[in-house]
Amino acid sequence: MNKKIWVGLFFLALISDLICVQLQFETLRFVTKPLIILFLINYFITSVQLVPSSLKWWVAGALGFSWLGDILLLFEDQSAQFFILGLSAFLIAHVCYIVFFNQIRKVEKMKGQILLFVFVLVYYAALIQLLSPKLGDMKLPVWIYGAVICLMLWLALHLNKAYHSNSGLFIMLGALLFVLSDTALAINKFYQHFAGAGIVIMLTYGLAQWFITEGSVRWLHNQMRE
């Protein structure tokens, strides 16, 4: 199937899921939500199937574990264990992204930026300070998850200098949206519910995954041409 069709299906699934969130069609979300990343996986595989680089499998792994996490979180109302399992799946997804982003940084010969690290560390510390009194038994898992996603963000922020078809800019924007989505989720779940949380979380999450995937496709293709 043409890769543009997969992109269209991805955005159709994302919009459909946002409608289900808004109208509280929770049962229908068992169909719409898993389709979002599933279509994105097909777009990615179709786009890079001829790319010889083994780095593409880290992105495929990140998307695969994200898809698993999406499914597990659909059942979190039935048992708290599903939230832990979903969190774990996304943790592994972020580790895959970390490996991929770090390899891009090495290939592009980018040195680690201390100022970017300080920026991310301040953000992480402020968020943990806000959430910790409300976390209870979830304190350690959330701390670990927060540290991992902030490491992912720190590496992604370096990539704005990877100018190949704006690949670095796409990845950086995707990482920022991912952190925004998880921040909104954490605040809504542990600190205070807010109006439109479901829409904010899913919209930023869906766009985050698309920007990271599109940026990865562009970077991998440019590496193949060099």
C-alpha positions, 0 to 999 in steps of 0.5 A: 500500500502507498505510504501516503495512504498509511499517513491518511489512515493514521490521521483518520484514526487519530481524529476518530479517537479524539471524537470518541474521547470527546463524546466519551465513546469508551468502548469504541476506543478499543478500536480507534486507539490501537489503530493510531500507532498500528497505521503509523507502524505500517507507514514507517515500515513501508517508508524504510523497507529499502533502507539498509541501516539497522538503526530503523529497528530501534524506531520500529521497536519504539512504535511497537512498544508504544502500540502495546502500551496504548492497548494496556492503558485501555484496561487501566480502569479494570486494574492498576496493574494495567497502568504499570504494564502500560507505563513499562511498555512506554518506558521501553519505547523511550529507551528505543528512541534514546538509542536511536537519537543518540546514534544520530547525535554520534553520526552527526558528531554533536557534542552533549550540551550541558545547558540543554541538560540543565533545562531538562533537569529543571523541568523534571525537578519541577514536575516531580516536586509538583507530583510527588506528594500525590503519587503514593505507591506510584512515586518510584515508577513515575520518577524512573519514567520521568527521568527516562523520558527527560533523557529522551528529550535531552537527546532530541533537543540536540537534533535541531542541527540535523538539517537533512530535510528538517529531520532533526526539527521534526524529531525535536518537535515530536519529543517536545510534544511527547513530554507535553502529552505525558506531563498532561497525563500525569497532572490529570491523573495524579495532581488535578483533573482538568477540562479537555485533558483527554483531548490534549493528551491524545492530540499531543501524543498522536502528533508526537509519534507522527513527528518523530516517525516522519523525522526518522524516515527523513533522516534514514533516507538521507543517510542512505544517500550519503 
